[in-house]
């Protein structure tokens, strides 16, 4: 009887340690362009409720270190 309990416990542990979920890795851009200060001619635009800055055909997002170019 004890042997069946050990087998059942081992089976339950095996199922709980193996997950069906896979790790999803999203590739980050290799280079990030940070602009410390935008020129005066920039425009403030809102896309889906978020604020972006537009200048010279590019959209920028504000971060702690400056403004980062984003693709919308």
C-alpha angles and dihedrals in degrees: 000000000000090000091059091050090052091048092048091048092049090049093050092048091049091053094046095049096050115070127197091212117103126213113251116211118196115201113236121213113268096224128034120197113214119192114197097202131015120223120256092252094068120122126220112228132178121218117184090340096308124115119239132171120228125204135148094357095308134103120224133196123207117243135168093266097043136282122331126204112242134185116230 
